[in-house]
């Protein structure tokens, strides 16, 4: 009888216990980022870690890590995604980008690289070389 009573009491508390199957996304209480922006990030990146928000003119940038990759997402105030930027290795850049850098900046190393996708799905690439951010289209043609 005591075992049955104890089991019943524990079962009553089970819904109140935390579950560890879902990651918890912590957003600072002092953050003035619109709820729609936060909700979009939580929905699209439920496993995001080290999340920070920053205001950029009329938009908001969420920076975080997801599945071990550094990312940033630019959203408007309604939570609509305008652009995503995902860190990649220099070797993951298109061959034409690596070739361009090797020819135009001999001896310089690619410090950081990223794949950028805009709201229409258009990919561009960014490579930081010699303290400069170089942008390329999906075929490796320089954009700046």
N, C-alpha and C positions, 0 to 999 in steps of 0.2 A: 504494500500500500504506500509506504514512504517513497519507494522508488518511482511509483506511478505519479505521485504528487510532485516529486522533484523534476521528473521528466516534463510534466505539464507546465511547471513554472518556467523551466528553461526554454521550452518551446514558445512560451509567451514573450520572452525577451529576444528571441532569435531575430525578428525583423528589425530590432533596434541596434543590433550589432553591426559593425562595419563589415563590408565585403571587400575582399582584396582583389577581386577579379577585375575591377574597373579602376584605372588610374584616377587620381584626384588632381584636378587642375586648379592651382591656387592663383587667384588674381588679387592683387593688392586692393584693400578697401579704399585707399585714397585715390585710386585711379579714376579719372574723369572720362574714360573712354566710353562711348555709347554702348548700351547693352546689345544692340544689334551686331556691332563689330565683335564683341566678346563671344556672343552666341555662335556666330559664323565660325570663328576659330575653334571653339570647343566642338562644334559639329564636324568640321572638316579634319581636325587634327586632335582627336581625343587623347592621344598618347603624348602630346606636346609637353616638353619640360622647359624650365627656365624661361617662361613666357614673360615678355615685357611689351608694353605698348608705348608708342611715341606718336605725337601729332606731327604731321607733315603737311603744311599749308592747310588745305581743306580735307585731307585724307588722314588715315591712321595706318601706322606700320606696326605689325605684330612681328616680333623676333623671338625665335625659340629653336629648340632642337627637337627633331622628330625622327625616331629610328636611327639615332646616331648622327644625323645630318643637320647642320646649321641651316636654318631657313628664315625667310622673312616674307610676309604677305602684306601688300598694300590694299587697303579697303576704303571705300567711301563711308560716310557716316551712317548709311543705311545697312551696311554689312556686305555690300556687293564687292566681290574680289576684282581688283583691277590688275594685279600683277603678283606673281610668286617668283621668288628667287631661292634657288637651292644650291648649296655649296657642292661642288664636284671636284674631283682630282684634276690636276693639269692634264693628265693622260686621257681623261674623258672628254676633253675639248676636241672639236672636229679637227682632223689632220690639217686642214687648210689654215686653221687658226694657229696651230703650233708651228707650221711652216712659215707663216707670215711673221710671227714673233722671232723665230730663229734667224730669218733673213734680215729683218729690219732692226733687230735689237740683239745682235750676236753677243753671247756671253751672259745675257740677262736671264734670270730665272723667273718663272711664273710663280709669284708668291701665293696668290689665291685665284680660284676660278669658280664661276657660277653659271648655272643655266637659268635663264629668265623666261617666263612664259606670261604673255599679256592676256587680257580678258578674252581676246579673240582666238587664243591658242597659238599665237605666233611666238616661236622660240628665237631668242637671241642669246649670245654668250658674252660673258665678261671675264677679262683676264687682268689681274693686277700685275704690272711689270714695271720695275724701276720707279715705283711710287705713283704710277699713272694707271687709271682704269681704262682699259681698251674694250670697246664694244664691237661685236661681230654679228652678222646675220647668221641664219642657220646653215648657210653654205660656206661660212668662213670669211666672207667679205667684210672689211672694216667699215664701221658705221661712224667713226669719229676721227 
